[in-house]
Amino acid sequence: MTPSSNDRRLAWENARDDAHLAFRLWCEAPLAARRDAYTVYRAAADREDVAVAALMTA
């Protein structure tokens, strides 16, 4: 089953929102937690990149 254009758009919107939240949490993280928060942010940003690529190839 191939995802519809709407499914791909929703997947990208969710990934975008996750990346924005992860970025905010990284920025606000205490010094001792910044490394882990950055790792979480980068993973979320990578997922957003994949989702937008899938959206653009629709």
Buried (B, 14 or more C-beta within 10 A) or exposed (E): EEEEEEBBBBBBEEBBEBBBEBBEBBEEBEEEEBEEBBEBBBEBBEBBEEBBEBBEEE
